[in-house]
Amino acid sequence: MRIAVIGGGPGGLYFSYLWKQRHPDANVDLFEQNPADATWGFGVVFSDQAMEFLRADDPETVDAIAPKMESWKNITLNLRGKSVEIDGVGFSSIGRLELLKTLQTRAASVGVVLHFDTQVTLDQLNGYDLIVAADGLNSLVRRAFEGDFGFSVSYSTNKFAWYGTHKRFETLSQTFVDTGRGTFNAHHYRYADDMSTFLVECDRATWDHYSFAYKDADQSKAICEEVFAEALGGGMLISNKSAWRNFPWVWNERWSFKNIVLIGDALHSAHFSIGSGTRLAIEDAIALVKALEAEAHVTTALARYEADRKPIVKKLVTAAHTSADWYANFAEHMKLDLMDFAYSYITRSGRIDDARLRTMSPAFMTRYEASQPKSADGDPA
């Protein structure tokens, strides 16, 4: 089989590696329009559950990535100068460029032909049995057939900007700040010993109040450094295409057209507050490989890929929408006391109830239940 993979992000690289590693006789060409060492953003994060899923299919790749990752077992929330930890929520993170380099090396080692600094047109791909479009949110492949894929996009109302910092954070943390002129939230976590992701978010009213639309990149960064001076320990933020934007909700009702199939952000997006787009792209790649191995023909394999994977992704995207709705109103949630705020946060997606929380985060749940008012008989009111 001749396969062309468009896009050298984690999803495209991982699919290329996995297929070629399992099918050495296949011809796999990957085309990426940017240089091999180009990336935007900073670190990416994986839940423990996501790492276990990957290990079940490909322990060797996990073993290659794990030594380069930072890991922790709880979440820290910071509100009005106070902090609370939610235990039992394990995550690992890695620099996006470090992850790409690892996957590039693995793909090349099994014979994938990597074409960087190369932009191709669909006309140049005649003769390939399968075209895997892994070229991101602004996928050129998808754009050529948007009606055939049933493409749609909408946008969250909140604004966000993705920065980095040399400040080390011990856990995945969030800091919520009311400046009196507006409310901000920062998602921050370390992804290397001396580097952390620092994603700043605010609602539209705050964004307008600070006139960010009329600020250049340095001015915006300076404001964010001032707002989060305490969290940053007086340190600076680092930009890498750190423009303000609204989160795009990408969806395609049909996942393939002819011999073209979509994976990762080209196919769907899920809000950064609930899961990594990197994780979803890698899981798409695994599902596509399994479907191709289970069916004799590409057409039936792509139908199987969609049938098997789509219900799973829909559940995740639905939970992501629910989570994003919580963030759209985080200024209101900030009015709660610390423990009620933390409980509202951890249950925001609708996937965690009290019973699961007691099992998953016993220390937090004990503290939360102790904070609740009691009725005359001693039970929670």
Steps between C-alpha positions, in 0.01 A plus 500: 500500500619853416400754765547877501472673836448876487616675817799434723334557837468225761198334334655479153839388629352240730274348236793486257723329754238254619393388153852467360624324813223241470508482119862531385411441135274807487620826344428791735583860406437781748485859374538796737504858377718625788858415597555198725587719800209745468211499743267737678392489860694342782412184693228243446337298776371144524283351772611177663207333328623619160849365569357163602297488177812568295709249694245226434556539124858616481711464817823570310393854410388568856839379621668739255290798609464440875859591605449844339174570681412680821233331714282577803199356681281798587354830384546830685244781485590852612227750587515825703844417637398153621571159348339158501637176363283234336679170540490196275495684166820386333654668195825500306631768267768541238622785284320498166827524307656222710202277422524578129873422491440166671224404259705618200786277607272201548327553166830530314639191677233276348533644150241776478621756244472843664466802269537825699478849351268343245152613410313269266177527306247221466586474132851395601360212706351301216608139526478474878257242634425707811541867592498576873424866568668582831566864415327669792219744564555685174540182295556572133389149409171538686439843354506355149199281585327673792151427368583133449631466854207692649738748660382754757672737740387723786692696762504531878440851631801506733836621375827318571871541433755221535826603670792327668706590805815388679305487828470140616156384617484183703159387370247577233370823649247771432506851635188717495542876544250785531681825428199724562499572126431144397565134575780280370591135524836337430553129431862422587716189533865409456604296199875504564715562803528870419196568277125521546199565284303808608171538314309820583123520456241772553144572401412740221399780738841491669679480166311806378554688827877459467483598130703196400375540144715812478805365683798349324652168612746659744233720658265205546776294655588781740141525620481125558830510692355772723171317556680177594805653669445299818452168318808569285708600800579825320633308202432556133285327243646369175318544169486259207227618264311583820213691340158536660241276340167331558498122531367347174255210521575297187279210400458288188189290468669270248853388577610388155444582134620272222843384624554802729455469876526761776665463841578733788418871491421482128209279604386629839607718790437471873550790740841517668336496844410132477745320278795535275446526129826307477349211693193490276714509184713210621190300594355574154819363345473179702132458406576556131779242502270244665223564247738467204633173640149363556367560147621385161410820314578864574140613454359253752789566737429874504133433566598275789738762638217753515247254639732381778662830596226758449283409803805519726604840367143632522491419871830679557394803295169520688686497831740762362207728409363464854841583642538800271160627612632500857798710391275739310352585841805461722459857630173394664653181641780708655242648740471161674711416803816305427371147563171551316694655214735200485207256507327692221823489299576129532140394420454751216500253209225283644720190488589494872236445769546489878556126512776515239652804668518321835691217335718716275575789739437381857703771673326781310155349544553459874599867525211610278235307692638632829456854365130456431240624748340226711133453578371453853554123479860545393458409134592743219225759465 
